[in-house]
Amino acid sequence: MVGGAAVLEEAPEESVEALAVRFRAGHEEALGEVYDRWASLVHSYALRALQDTHDAEDVTQQVFVAAWQSRDKMTPGPHTFPAWLIGIARHKISDARAARARDVRRIEAVAAVTPSDEVVGTEDVMEPDRLVVRQAVDEMGEPRRTIMLLAFWQDLTHVDIAATTGLPLGTVKSHLRRGLTQLHHTLEEVRHGSR
C-alpha cells in the first residue's frame, strides 16, 4: 500500500510494458507471467466485491480468459495492463451479480413447482429405495436440491440445467456429482440398517 492505494505492479515499468507487448503478441508464457503477477490483485478485487470465494475464483478465471481472448484490443503501456485487467474484472463482477439475481429468481421459481410424482396413486406405490432417494433430495440444500430435481425428475441435461439456473456448467456438474455421492451414502446406510 502506498498512501492508501494498492500498488498495481511490482516490477519496473519497462518490464510491465514488455510483458504486455509479448502478451498482446500471443506468447503463451506471457499469459502465465501475467496470471502469476496479477491473479491475486484480480481475485482480491473480486472477493471484496462479491464476498464469495467461489464466485471470486470464477471471476478471476473469466478475467484471464477474456483478457487472453481480447488481447489484441489492449494497448501496451506501463500502467495499462493492471488497469485493463481490473476493467475486465469490473465487467465480470457485474455479470456475476446479475447471474446471482437470476439464480435467486430461477431457484425460487423451480422450488415453487411441485414435481409431478408427488401425487402417488394406490396402484403406483413407490419402492423403498425411491422413497429414500426422494426424501434425501428434498433434504438437500439449495442449489443442489434444485439441480438434482432438474436432472432426475425433469430429465434436463447438464447444459440445460446450467442454462435454467444460470449457474456455471462446472458448478452444476459438481453439485450433481456430490449429490449422487450423498445419495449413494444414504442408500447404503438405509440398506445396511435394514438388515
N, C-alpha and C positions, 0 to 999 in steps of 0.2 A: 504494500500500500504506500502510495506517495500522496500526501496531502488529502487522504480520504478517498482517493480514486485508485482503482486497481491498475496495476501495471499490465499492459496488454502484451508485452513482449519481453523476452529475457535476453535476446541476442542483439548485436549491433544492427542498425538499420540496413546496412548493405546485405547482411546475410538473410534478413527477412525478405528484402526485395528480390534477392537472387533465388530464394526458395519459392517465392510467388511466381517468378518467371518460369522456373522448372515445373511447378505445379500446373501453371496455365498451359505449358507445352505438352502436358500429359505424361510426365515421368512418374511412374507408379511409386517409386521410392520416395518421391516428394510428398505423395499422399500420406505415407506412413510418418514422415517427419512432421507434416502439418498436424496430423492427428496427435502424435506424441506431444507436440508443443502446445496445442490449444484445446485438446479434448476436455481437460479439466476446467478450463475457462467456460467453454460452452456448457458443460454438464452442470457446473455450479450455478451458472446463469439460469439454466432451465429448471434446476431443482428449486432455486429461490422463487421462481415464477409459478411453478406448478405444485410445489410442496408434495411431490410423489416421486420416489426413487425410480420406479419402473417407467413412468411417463418421461422422466428426465433422461433416462437411458435411451428410450425410444427416440426422443427428440434429438439427442446427441448423435445417434446413428443417422437419423434422417438428415441432419445438418451436413454431415460429411459426405453422405451420398449425393445430396443436392449440390453441394459445393463442387464435387468432382464432375457431376453431370453438366454443370453450368460454368465450368472453369474458364471457358472462352469469353465469358461476359465480365470477368474480373480484370480490373486494371491494376497491374502490379505496382506497388509503391511501398514505402517503408511502414506506413501505418494503415494502409487499406486492408491488408489481409485479415487481421483480427476483427476489425470493424465490419468487414464484409461477412465474416462468419457469424458475428453477433446479429447482423441484419437478417441473415438467413434464419438464425435461431429464433428471432422475434416472430417471424412469419410461421415457423413450425410450432412455436408455443401457442400462437393464436389458433392454428389448426387443431392442436391438441385440446385446447379449451372448448372449441366448437364441437369437437368429437365427443368430449365428455358430456356436454349438454345433450347431444343427440343420443348418446348411450343411455343417459338417465331416462329420457323420453321413451326410447325404444324398449328398454328393460321394463319400465313401468307398464308400457302397453302390452308387452308379451306376458308379463307376470299377471296382468289382469285377465288374460284369456285363460279359461279353464280348458285343459286338454280334454278331448272328446272321450277318452277311455275312462273318465272319472265315473260315468254312469255305466254301471255293470248290471246286466240282466241276470236273472236267476240261472238261466242256462249257459251263461257266459262267465262262470266263476273263474277268477284268475288263479293260476297255480301259485304256490307259496313263494317261490323264488321271484316271480314277477311282482308280487306284493312287496317283498323286501326291497327289491330294486326301486320300485316306485316311491316307497317311503324314504329310502336313503336319498334319492334325488330330490324329493320335496324338502328334505332337511339340509341340503347343501346351501351354502351362502351364494349370494349373487356376485358376479355374473355367472358362476359355474352352473347353478341350477338352470338358468335360462338357456345357456349353451347346450347343456345335456338334453333339455326338453326339445330344443330345436333340432338337435342331431338325431335323437332316437324316437321322438314322438311325432315330429313334423317331417322327418327324413330329409332335412336340408344338408347340403354338402358343407364342407369346412368353409369354402369360399362364400357360399350363400349366407352362412351364419355370420361370417365377418362383415359382409355387406349389410345384413339385417341389424346387427348390433352396433356396427361402426367400430368394432374392436379390430386391432391388427390381426392378420391371419395367424401369426405365430402365437399370439396370446390365446386365440380360440383353440389352436391345437394343444397348447399347454394345458388349458382348462379341461379339454376332453381327455387328454392322457391322464391327468391327475384324477379326474372324476371317475374314469374307468378303473384306475388303481384303487381308489377309495371303494367303489362298488365291489370289486373283487375281494377286498379285505372284509367288507361287510358280509358278503355271501359266505365266505369261508368261516367267519365267526358264527354265523347262523347255522351252517351245516354241521360244524363241529360241536356246537352247543346242543343240537337236537339229537345227537347220538346217544 
